[in-house]
Amino acid sequence: MTDAPADTILSCTGLSKHFAGIRALNNVDFFARRGEITAVIGDNGAGKSTLIRCLVGVHTPDSGSTTFDGKPSAFGNPDDARQAGIETVHQNLALVDELTVMQNLFLNREIVRRIGPFAFLDRGAMRREAGALLSRLSINVPSVKSRVRRLSGGQRQAISICRAVGAGAKLVVMDEPTAALGVQETANVEGLITRLKAEGVSVILISHNFDQVMRLASQIWVMRAGQVVATRRASETSGNELVALITGASRAA
């Protein structure tokens, strides 16, 4: 493996994970640089999602070590990772359809105002902060009072990403963020991901879209059969090479 550089925000060494005798991860080394978009690619069953789930506390690896933000990390659950500064945007988005944009953005981190022994939701502060956050990331929705169920797929994805940033994430992990979106909505979400990078937020992107990976990522990791088979700087590879590495037609140098 290429040695992890000094500006690494998240890394693992020798990570392995088995499920009922099936080796999902086998001695995986990986790193993501601070302030970059890092892509993880591979066929279905290659181990991409298992790797990420081990890194963010969904699964406990059988062996190996991890670090986040310069410190050893062994998150017991996703809440531990979230408190450390890692937010994960899943394919199912985990938004509450019947709540408004504002309510989704502040779900489980509501702003409260206290008067003596009493606590009240400060809806005005949440509306203002929600509007400011959407404006900062150039996210267009009808209103922060709009119910999420009325939004398009691209807008819903943007709200999910916005919530991660609003929670103060240092690293946002995205699992196929544009898989179900049309061309224009995909472009909008990709623009949002680029703006996150410009703000210094690190991003790990799992994607089957090689064109997207080449457009967005700086570092690309290729997985096959539970192992990392190659890592490349995007500026030094091509879509054809990535396909060859995934299928095994080309061996990593």
N, C-alpha and C positions, 0 to 999 in steps of 0.2 A: 504494500500500500504506500501511496505518497504520504510522507510525514505530515501531520496536521500543522498548518501554519500558525504563527503567533496570534493572528486575528480570528482564530476559530471561536465561534459562539457555542456550538454543540458538537460533540464528538462521541464516538464509542470505539472500543477496542475489543476484539475477540467475542463479539456478541453472538450467542447461540440460543435457539429456542426450539423445543420439541412439543408437538401436540399428539398425544396417543401414538407415540412411536414414529410419527412423521416429522422429519427434520425441516422445519420452516425457515430457520436461519442457521447458518453454519460458519461460525468464526468470522463474523462481519466486522470490518473496520470502516469507519465513515466519519466525515466531518463536514460542517457547514460554516462558511466564513461569515463574519459579522458584516451586516449591511449589504449582503449579496442575495441573489435568488439562486438557490441550489435545487436542481432537478434530480428526481429519482425515477428511472424508467426501467421497463422490463415487461415481459408477457404476464398474463394472469397467472398467479401462483408462483411468481418469481421471488416473492418475499418482501415486496415493497411496503405493503400495508403492515405486515408483521413487524418489520424494522421500525417503522414510525410509531406503532403502538407500544413497542418496548421502550422507545425513547421518551414518550410522553406519559408513561405510567399506566396505560391500559393493560399491558401484559408485563409480567415479571420475567426477565430473561433467565435462562438456566445458568448461564455463565457470561462473563465479560464485564466490562466497566464502562461507565458513561460520565461525561462532564458537561456542564452547562454554565456558561458565563464565567469560565475560569475556575469552577469548583466541582468536585465530585458530586454526581447526582444519581440517585436511585429512587425515582419517584414511586411512591406506593400506589398512587392513583392520579387521574387527570387533574383533580383539584390541586394536588401538590405541585404539579407542573404549571398549572395556571397561576398559582400564587408566586411561583418563581419567575414568571414572565413568558410562558409558552402558551399560546392559544391555538387550538386546532379547529379548522373549518371543515366539517365533514360533508360528504355528498348529500346527506339528508338535511343539512343546514341546521337542524334543531331549533328552528324558529317556531313561535307560537302563533298560528294563523289568526286567531281571534283577537290578539293584542295588537296595539298600534306599533308603528315604527319606533316611537319614543319608548314605549314600554318594553319592547324587545331589546333595544339598545341598553336599557338600564335594568334588565331582568337580573335579579339576585344581587344587584349593587345599586339599589335605589338611593336617591338623595333624600335625606330626611331633615326636617327642621324641628328643633326642640323648643318648646315653651314650658318652662318649669319641668315637671315630671312627665309631660306628654310629648309624644313624637308624631309628626305629621309628614306625609309625603310632600316634598317640595316640587310640585308638578311644574311650576314656572321655571325653576332652575333646570329641571330635566329637559323641558322644551327648548330652553335657550342653549344648553350644552349640546343637545341632539342636533339642533339646527347648525350650530357652529362646527360640529364634527362632520356633518354631511357636506357642508360648504367647503371645509378644509380639504376633503378628499374628492371634491367635485362629483358628488353622488346626487343624481336627480331623482327625486320622488315627489309625488303630488304634495305631500305634507307630512310632518312628523306625526300628525294625528291620523294618518291613513292606516287602515288595518292591513296587516301583512298579506292576508289572503287575496287582497285586491291588486297586489303588485305582480309584475312580470317575473319570470325566472331570473333574468339578469339583475333586476332590482333587488330581489330576495337574496341573491348571492352577494351583492354589494352590501346589503344591510348586515349580513352575517360577518363579512370581513370587517365592516365598520365597527361592529360590536367588539371584535377582537382587538382592534386598534384602540378603541375607547377604553378598554380595560387596562391599557398600558402595556401591551405585549411588546417584548423585545424580539420575539420570534413568532411568526405565524406559519403554521403548517396547513397546507391546502391539499385536499385529496380530490383530484379531478374536478377543479372548480368550474370548468366550462363544458363538462361532458354532455349536458342536456340543453345547451343553449344554441341559439342561432348565430349567424355570422356577426350581426351588429352587436348583439348582447355579449358575445365572446370578446369582441374588440373592446367594449366598454369595461368588462371585467379585467382584461389584460392591461388596459390603461390604468385601472385602479391598482393592480399589482405593481406596475412600474412606479406609481406615485408612492407606494409604501416604501419601495427601495430608495426613492429620492429623499424620503424622510428619515432614512437610516434604520428602518425596520427590516430585520432579516426574514427571509421567506424560504421555506422548503416546499417545493411543488412536486406532487406526484401527478404524472400526466402520461397518457398514451399518444398525445398529439405532438409528434416530433417537430413539426413546424413551429408550434407554440413554444416548445422547449428551446429551440434554436433562437427564437425571437427574444425570449425573456431571461433565460438562465445564463449565469456566468460559469458555474461548475455543474457538470452532469455526471451522475453515477449510474452505472448500468448493472442490473441484477439479473441473475439467471439461476434457477434451482436453489434458491436460498443463499446464494453467495454474491458478493460484489465481484464482477468479472473485469470491470474497467472503470476508470474515472478520467474525464477529459475536461479541459477548458473548452467552453463552447466556441471560442474563437479559433480553436485548433482542431476542430473535427467537422463532420458533415452528417447529414441525415443518413446517407448511404452507409457510412461507417457505423453509426449507431445501430442501424438495422442488422448489419453483419455481426456486431458484438452481441446483440440480443439473441440472435438465432444460433450463434456459435460458428457462423461461417468465417468469422475473423477472430483471431485470438488477440487478447490485449498484449501490447508491447510492454 
